[in-house]
Amino acid sequence: MFLEDPLAVPWPVVDYLAEQLGIGDASQVKKYAVRAQTAYDHAWVIRDAYGYHTFDDRDSWTGRQLTRQFRTLLHGRAWTHAEGPVALFEQSVAWLRRHRMLLPGVTVLERLVGSVRERADVRMYAVVAKQVRRADPELPGALSGLLVVPEGSRVSELEKLRQAPKRTSGTEMVRALQRVDNLAGFGRRPLSRAHDPTWVSTTMSWSMP
């Protein structure tokens, strides 16, 4: 990436480079910013010399291919990995660096990662809902009922099922067995998981303590 202000670096760095280049007066570097276009011209020269591409580059065949590969990577990881936004963001930065693409602004990449994860979530919900209806037409209604907070209770039935036993005792063992029995009540027929690679990791994280 290139700094918006090429002089926004620690002054000891400027002194060190001036010494290496044999420049006696390091303050001359301030003249570099007099013509704004100079920094852009030099950035383009550096980019072309070392084979870098701008993010979402549509001006070259290689740039278009890299952009397509990058978006494919994002959608693939969002669909097949139970990763949070931070992990997916870091994976994106690492991929862009490996493929010599200049990093975009942080907010640009954040919005892209967020939109990709949202699309993957919507796709996953649609697949799960379809499989649930195929397994048992009455099951979606029963599952939706878990979100209702019964009268006189402070939490929904779903929240109760999510709360695993925390102590080792006879009472907690009875509670654990009752929880297993309640969960088993929704497994009347096995759902097809062939189209949802995140099913195993998602259901395990939901049901395990």
C-alpha positions as CSV (number, residue, x, y, z in Angstrom):
1,M,0.0,0.0,0.0
2,F,1.1,3.6,-0.5
3,L,0.6,6.3,2.1
4,E,-1.8,9.1,1.2
5,D,0.9,11.5,2.5
6,P,4.3,10.1,1.5
7,L,6.0,12.1,4.2
8,A,4.0,10.7,7.0
9,V,6.9,8.6,8.3
10,P,9.2,8.9,11.3
11,W,11.9,11.5,10.7
12,P,14.7,9.1,11.7
13,V,13.7,7.0,8.7
14,V,14.1,10.0,6.4
15,D,17.6,10.8,7.9
16,Y,18.6,7.1,7.5
17,L,17.6,7.0,3.9
18,A,19.2,10.4,3.2
19,E,22.5,9.1,4.6
20,Q,22.3,6.0,2.4
21,L,21.6,8.1,-0.7
22,G,24.3,10.6,0.1
23,I,21.9,13.5,0.5
24,G,23.4,16.1,2.9
25,D,20.2,18.0,3.7
26,A,17.4,15.6,4.5
27,S,14.9,18.5,4.8
28,Q,14.8,18.7,1.0
29,V,12.4,15.8,1.1
30,K,9.6,18.3,1.9
31,K,9.8,19.5,-1.7
32,Y,8.5,16.1,-2.7
33,A,5.0,17.0,-1.7
34,V,4.9,20.3,-3.6
35,R,3.6,18.5,-6.8
36,A,0.9,16.1,-5.7
37,Q,1.0,14.1,-8.9
38,T,4.7,13.1,-8.3
39,A,3.7,10.6,-5.6
40,Y,1.1,9.0,-7.9
41,D,3.5,8.9,-10.8
42,H,6.1,7.1,-8.6
43,A,3.6,4.8,-7.1
44,W,2.6,3.6,-10.7
45,V,6.2,3.1,-11.6
46,I,6.8,1.0,-8.5
47,R,3.6,-1.0,-9.1
48,D,4.5,-1.8,-12.7
49,A,8.2,-2.5,-12.0
50,Y,7.4,-5.1,-9.3
51,G,4.3,-6.6,-10.9
52,Y,1.7,-5.3,-8.4
53,H,-2.0,-4.8,-9.2
54,T,-4.5,-2.4,-7.7
55,F,-7.4,-3.9,-5.8
56,D,-10.4,-4.8,-8.0
57,D,-8.2,-4.0,-11.1
58,R,-10.3,-4.1,-14.3
59,D,-7.7,-2.6,-16.6
60,S,-5.8,-5.7,-17.3
61,W,-6.5,-9.4,-17.9
62,T,-4.3,-10.5,-15.0
63,G,-6.0,-8.0,-12.7
64,R,-9.5,-9.2,-13.6
65,Q,-8.4,-12.8,-13.1
66,L,-6.9,-12.0,-9.6
67,T,-10.1,-10.2,-8.6
68,R,-12.2,-13.1,-9.7
69,Q,-10.0,-15.6,-7.8
70,F,-10.1,-13.4,-4.7
71,R,-13.9,-13.2,-4.7
72,T,-14.1,-16.9,-5.2
73,L,-11.8,-17.5,-2.3
74,L,-13.9,-15.2,0.0
75,H,-17.2,-16.9,-1.0
76,G,-15.6,-20.4,-0.6
77,R,-14.2,-19.8,2.8
78,A,-17.3,-18.1,4.1
79,W,-19.3,-21.2,2.9
80,T,-17.0,-24.0,4.1
81,H,-15.4,-22.5,7.2
82,A,-17.0,-21.4,10.4
83,E,-14.8,-18.3,10.6
84,G,-15.6,-15.0,12.2
85,P,-15.2,-11.7,10.3
86,V,-11.7,-11.0,11.8
87,A,-10.4,-14.4,10.6
88,L,-11.8,-14.0,7.2
89,F,-10.4,-10.4,7.0
90,E,-6.9,-11.7,7.9
91,Q,-7.2,-14.5,5.3
92,S,-8.1,-11.8,2.7
93,V,-5.1,-9.6,3.6
94,A,-2.7,-12.6,3.4
95,W,-4.1,-13.6,0.0
96,L,-3.8,-10.1,-1.4
97,R,-0.2,-9.8,-0.3
98,R,0.7,-13.2,-1.7
99,H,-0.7,-12.3,-5.0
100,R,0.8,-8.8,-5.2
101,M,-2.4,-6.8,-5.0
102,L,-2.2,-3.4,-3.3
103,L,-4.3,-3.4,-0.2
104,P,-7.5,-1.3,-0.3
105,G,-8.7,0.8,2.5
106,V,-9.7,-1.1,5.7
107,T,-13.3,-0.1,5.4
108,V,-13.5,-1.3,1.8
109,L,-12.3,-4.7,2.7
110,E,-14.5,-4.8,5.9
111,R,-17.6,-4.1,3.8
112,L,-16.7,-6.8,1.2
113,V,-16.0,-9.4,3.9
114,G,-19.2,-8.5,5.7
115,S,-21.3,-8.8,2.5
116,V,-19.8,-12.2,1.6
117,R,-20.4,-13.6,5.1
118,E,-24.0,-12.3,5.0
119,R,-24.6,-14.0,1.6
120,A,-23.1,-17.3,3.0
121,D,-25.4,-17.1,6.0
122,V,-28.5,-16.5,3.9
123,R,-27.5,-19.5,1.7
124,M,-26.9,-21.7,4.8
125,Y,-30.3,-20.8,6.4
126,A,-32.1,-21.5,3.1
127,V,-30.4,-24.9,2.8
128,V,-31.1,-25.9,6.4
129,A,-34.7,-24.7,6.2
130,K,-35.2,-26.7,3.0
131,Q,-33.8,-29.9,4.6
132,V,-35.8,-29.4,7.8
133,R,-39.1,-29.2,5.8
134,R,-38.1,-32.3,3.8
135,A,-37.4,-34.2,7.0
136,D,-40.7,-33.2,8.7
137,P,-43.2,-30.6,7.5
138,E,-44.1,-29.9,11.1
139,L,-40.6,-29.5,12.3
140,P,-40.1,-25.8,11.2
141,G,-43.1,-24.8,13.4
142,A,-41.8,-26.8,16.3
143,L,-38.4,-25.2,16.1
144,S,-39.9,-21.7,15.8
145,G,-41.8,-22.4,18.9
146,L,-38.6,-22.8,20.8
147,L,-38.0,-19.0,20.4
148,V,-41.2,-18.2,22.3
149,V,-40.7,-17.2,26.0
150,P,-43.4,-19.2,28.0
151,E,-45.6,-17.2,30.4
152,G,-43.9,-17.0,33.8
153,S,-40.5,-17.8,32.3
154,R,-37.7,-15.3,31.7
155,V,-36.0,-17.3,28.8
156,S,-37.2,-19.2,25.8
157,E,-37.1,-22.9,25.5
158,L,-34.2,-22.6,23.1
159,E,-32.2,-20.8,25.7
160,K,-32.9,-23.6,28.2
161,L,-31.7,-26.2,25.8
162,R,-28.5,-24.2,25.1
163,Q,-27.6,-24.2,28.8
164,A,-25.5,-27.2,29.5
165,P,-25.0,-28.6,33.0
166,K,-22.3,-26.8,34.9
167,R,-21.8,-29.0,38.0
168,T,-21.3,-32.7,38.7
169,S,-24.2,-34.0,40.7
170,G,-27.2,-36.3,40.5
171,T,-29.5,-33.4,39.9
172,E,-27.4,-32.1,37.1
173,M,-27.2,-35.6,35.6
174,V,-31.0,-35.8,35.5
175,R,-31.1,-32.4,33.9
176,A,-28.6,-33.4,31.3
177,L,-30.5,-36.6,30.4
178,Q,-33.7,-34.5,30.1
179,R,-31.9,-32.1,27.8
180,V,-30.7,-35.0,25.6
181,D,-34.3,-36.3,25.5
182,N,-35.7,-32.9,24.5
183,L,-33.1,-32.5,21.8
184,A,-33.7,-36.0,20.5
185,G,-37.3,-35.1,20.1
186,F,-36.4,-33.0,17.1
187,G,-34.4,-35.7,15.4
188,R,-37.4,-37.6,14.0
189,R,-35.6,-38.1,10.7
190,P,-32.0,-37.5,9.8
191,L,-31.5,-34.4,7.7
192,S,-29.4,-34.5,4.5
193,R,-26.1,-32.6,5.1
194,A,-24.7,-33.1,1.6
195,H,-25.3,-29.5,0.6
196,D,-24.2,-27.8,3.9
197,P,-20.5,-28.2,4.7
198,T,-20.8,-26.0,7.8
199,W,-23.6,-28.2,9.4
200,V,-21.3,-30.3,11.5
201,S,-19.3,-27.5,13.0
202,T,-22.4,-25.3,13.5
203,T,-24.5,-27.9,15.2
204,M,-21.7,-29.1,17.4
205,S,-21.0,-25.6,18.6
206,W,-24.7,-25.1,19.3
207,S,-25.3,-28.3,21.3
208,M,-22.0,-28.9,23.1
209,P,-21.3,-27.3,26.5
